[in-house]
Amino acid sequence: MGRAFEYRKARKLKRWGNMARTFTKLGKEIAIAVKAAGPDPAGNTRLRVLIQNAKAANMPKENVERAIKRATSKEMGDYKEMVYEGYAPFGIAMVIETATDNTTRTVANVRSYFNKAGGSLGTTGSVDFLFDHKCVFKMTKQDGIDLDELELELIDCGVDEVFADGEEIVIYGPFEAYGAIQKYIEDHGYDLISGEFERIPLDTKEVTPEQRESIEKLIEKFEEDEDVTNVFHNMKEAESEE
């Protein structure tokens, strides 16, 4: 198990920490998927996975149905997925993913959070190259699955890591392999739990406990913003969190 596993292990307890925030994030992603390819999961591959993600996050079924219904109504504005890049204090690179119906508001907020913390909002491409953009799928670990054989079969889809994590099998691949991996999982009747995108730092930077506290306050500020869906950084995790 390689770098992706170590990174995920450090993050997974934080990702879905706040239930209300999680439901807001998923609701926006569902709305974007519905606007892009319609409200029928049978014909919308991204929506199918997002419904599974919602189940994995214990999002009530009525919340999911409400998000789909809202996305098809004329009153709802269009959400855009925007990515912002910048530096937190002490040279820590950050990528902020957002889903917003008002880009002017969102970029102003993101810039404000960086500036108040002593960081800076960068231009597109300024830190993105410091991260690997990956897709990650989780499926139920069923009896009789040979991980080596599964990995060999998935190599044709571009997968670069397959491993067991408790009762789940985790599959990592390049961002652009998302559709092919989802199709393989569904075509072979595996029990898909979730499918997400992650940005994994190519290298991580050490910080002092005081510096970490300052950077984590900035991360928390971003995560409190309803427009923000994900925050990725290259700060090395504290030993106790690994």
Phi and psi in degrees as a GROMACS rama.xvg file:
@    title "Ramachandran Plot"
@    xaxis  label "Phi"
@    yaxis  label "Psi"
@TYPE xy
-103.937  -152.43  GLY-2
-59.4141  -39.4171  ARG-3
-60.8619  -40.535  ALA-4
-64.8465  -45.3956  PHE-5
-62.1046  -40.5396  GLU-6
-65.5403  -45.1989  TYR-7
-63.7995  -39.504  ARG-8
-59.9558  -36.747  LYS-9
-73.5385  -27.7847  ALA-10
-98.3868  -25.7697  ARG-11
-63.4966  -26.6066  LYS-12
-75.8201  -17.868  LEU-13
-94.9789  -27.9909  LYS-14
-58.6259  -43.5953  ARG-15
-114.454  35.5267  TRP-16
-63.3155  -39.2698  GLY-17
-106.883  113.617  ASN-18
-61.962  -44.8343  MET-19
-61.2907  -41.3625  ALA-20
-65.2004  -39.5391  ARG-21
-62.4536  -45.2974  THR-22
-64.6769  -38.584  PHE-23
-62.0046  -46.4498  THR-24
-60.0923  -48.2112  LYS-25
-65.3398  -38.561  LEU-26
-59.9715  -41.8003  GLY-27
-66.5174  -42.5917  LYS-28
-64.3974  -38.5667  GLU-29
-63.3289  -44.3615  ILE-30
-60.0535  -43.2391  ALA-31
-63.9814  -41.9556  ILE-32
-64.9438  -41.0182  ALA-33
-65.6409  -43.7809  VAL-34
-61.4652  -34.562  LYS-35
-78.3679  -37.9267  ALA-36
-140.734  15.0216  ALA-37
93.4106  164.531  GLY-38
-86.605  -2.69679  PRO-39
-92.1094  111.818  ASP-40
-56.258  -30.0803  PRO-41
-60.8625  -31.7863  ALA-42
-109.484  9.49461  GLY-43
-130.057  97.0316  ASN-44
-63.6325  -40.5144  THR-45
-65.8334  -39.8803  ARG-46
-63.349  -38.8353  LEU-47
-57.5834  -45.0006  ARG-48
-69.6587  -38.5898  VAL-49
-64.0754  -34.2478  LEU-50
-64.6862  -38.5839  ILE-51
-65.6301  -41.8629  GLN-52
-59.2213  -40.5639  ASN-53
-63.248  -41.3865  ALA-54
-61.3385  -44.7274  LYS-55
-63.1355  -28.8987  ALA-56
-92.1017  7.86735  ALA-57
60.5763  32.0803  ASN-58
-76.2946  125.73  MET-59
-56.9932  144.767  PRO-60
-57.1126  -37.6569  LYS-61
-66.2623  -29.8978  GLU-62
-65.8369  -40.5917  ASN-63
-64.9813  -46.829  VAL-64
-62.477  -37.7305  GLU-65
-65.6219  -40.4575  ARG-66
-64.464  -39.8777  ALA-67
-67.0371  -43.9346  ILE-68
-63.9991  -42.9683  LYS-69
-61.3964  -38.2207  ARG-70
-66.1755  -24.7366  ALA-71
-93.6093  -4.43333  THR-72
-85.3507  153.562  SER-73
-74.3157  -22.5252  LYS-74
-70.4066  -25.9679  GLU-75
-78.8149  130.654  MET-76
-73.9096  169.107  GLY-77
-85.6212  129.295  ASP-78
-87.3037  139.259  TYR-79
-114.985  140.195  LYS-80
-90.4398  116.38  GLU-81
-121.111  142.174  MET-82
-118.26  130.431  VAL-83
-118.565  145.149  TYR-84
-125.958  148.717  GLU-85
-176.286  -173.077  GLY-86
-120.917  129.242  TYR-87
-76.7665  175.099  ALA-88
-57.4041  157.284  PRO-89
66.4499  24.3564  PHE-90
73.9445  20.4914  GLY-91
-83.7785  122.842  ILE-92
-78.546  140.514  ALA-93
-135.993  140.009  MET-94
-119.702  124.179  VAL-95
-111.83  116.003  ILE-96
-97.0161  135.228  GLU-97
-133.148  159.221  THR-98
-131.251  114.065  ALA-99
-140.124  150.608  THR-100
-103.777  7.14101  ASP-101
-150.248  89.1902  ASN-102
-65.6498  -30.1097  THR-103
-62.1692  -46.0048  THR-104
-62.4739  -45.7093  ARG-105
-65.3799  -47.4993  THR-106
-65.646  -34.6606  VAL-107
-64.0711  -42.7527  ALA-108
-65.0662  -46.1501  ASN-109
-60.5069  -44.9936  VAL-110
-62.0166  -41.5864  ARG-111
-61.997  -43.8018  SER-112
-61.9545  -44.8083  TYR-113
-60.3737  -50.7001  PHE-114
-61.5101  -44.3528  ASN-115
-65.8707  -26.0082  LYS-116
-89.9903  -3.75157  ALA-117
87.084  17.589  GLY-118
-105.134  -162.624  GLY-119
-153.784  140.362  SER-120
-78.1415  130.88  LEU-121
-102.406  -175.805  GLY-122
-91.4831  165.833  THR-123
-59.2716  128.073  THR-124
92.2343  -2.63321  GLY-125
-71.2483  -30.1339  SER-126
-130.944  -8.68615  VAL-127
-55.1178  -33.7873  ASP-128
-67.7192  -11.4951  PHE-129
-85.4405  0.0110753  LEU-130
-128.312  147.927  PHE-131
-90.7189  126.257  ASP-132
-90.0604  113.964  HIS-133
-121.3  156.689  LYS-134
-106.561  147.621  CYS-135
-136.85  128.056  VAL-136
-115.593  145.963  PHE-137
-122.734  135.335  LYS-138
-138.135  159.881  MET-139
-67.5061  136.349  THR-140
-79.4487  103.403  LYS-141
-95.1951  154.219  GLN-142
-59.5737  140.027  ASP-143
89.2199  -3.34884  GLY-144
-79.4225  123.311  ILE-145
-95.7748  112.768  ASP-146
-62.5517  -39.7119  LEU-147
-63.9256  -42.0925  ASP-148
-66.9966  -41.508  GLU-149
-61.4166  -43.4042  LEU-150
-64.0496  -40.906  GLU-151
-60.5689  -41.8794  LEU-152
-68.2936  -34.6944  GLU-153
-81.5339  -11.6883  LEU-154
-57.5636  -35.1025  ILE-155
-63.717  -22.8378  ASP-156
-86.9678  -5.62101  CYS-157
96.7286  6.58106  GLY-158
-63.2946  140.486  VAL-159
-118.442  -3.53599  ASP-160
-159.92  131.806  GLU-161
-134.937  128.065  VAL-162
-154.048  160.19  PHE-163
-91.2308  139.568  ALA-164
-134.546  92.7119  ASP-165
66.7424  -124.756  GLY-166
-92.5382  13.2831  GLU-167
-120.966  154.748  GLU-168
-109.885  129.179  ILE-169
-109.312  132.758  VAL-170
-123.641  123.7  ILE-171
-111.04  141.473  TYR-172
-154.618  173.017  GLY-173
-62.4042  154.919  PRO-174
-49.2352  -45.3908  PHE-175
-74.6418  -7.746  GLU-176
-90.0775  1.46276  ALA-177
-51.0629  -53.0483  TYR-178
-62.1162  -42.536  GLY-179
-66.2189  -40.8073  ALA-180
-68.1382  -44.135  ILE-181
-58.4251  -43.8098  GLN-182
-61.9225  -43.1276  LYS-183
-61.117  -47.4844  TYR-184
-60.5023  -45.8775  ILE-185
-69.3416  -43.0094  GLU-186
-63.7231  -29.3617  ASP-187
-96.6817  7.38431  HIS-188
72.4423  21.1137  GLY-189
-75.6944  155.593  TYR-190
-86.9382  96.6703  ASP-191
-75.6809  127.737  LEU-192
-94.9018  -46.955  ILE-193
-162.409  161.955  SER-194
-144.22  123.554  GLY-195
-136.495  175.816  GLU-196
-117.24  142.707  PHE-197
-137.782  154.201  GLU-198
-114.553  113.809  ARG-199
-102.581  122.987  ILE-200
-63.0612  136.75  PRO-201
-68.9167  -27.7758  LEU-202
-150.171  152.436  ASP-203
-117.547  153.223  THR-204
-108.986  135.283  LYS-205
-73.5306  143.194  GLU-206
-136.239  160.197  VAL-207
-79.8329  162.85  THR-208
-56.7906  -37.7707  PRO-209
-67.5885  -41.7744  GLU-210
-64.471  -40.808  GLN-211
-59.867  -42.7502  ARG-212
-60.6723  -42.68  GLU-213
-64.0637  -43.4257  SER-214
-69.6386  -38.7218  ILE-215
-66.6078  -30.0484  GLU-216
-64.8817  -39.4509  LYS-217
-66.5248  -43.6493  LEU-218
-58.8381  -43.8069  ILE-219
-61.8623  -39.0497  GLU-220
-62.1654  -44.5822  LYS-221
-61.3792  -46.3666  PHE-222
-68.6244  -20.5776  GLU-223
-77.3398  -17.0772  GLU-224
-78.6403  125.172  ASP-225
-64.3382  -21.5169  GLU-226
-78.0613  -19.9141  ASP-227
-85.608  128.362  VAL-228
-104.058  -30.9174  THR-229
-151.163  145.886  ASN-230
-127.248  123.958  VAL-231
-120.727  145.676  PHE-232
-149.344  169.581  HIS-233
-113.927  26.2981  ASN-234
-75.4975  132.192  MET-235
-67.3785  134.437  LYS-236
-69.2361  148.196  GLU-237
-63.7667  146.806  ALA-238
-54.1681  -39.9917  GLU-239
-68.3784  -16.8977  SER-240
-93.2606  -7.93215  GLU-241
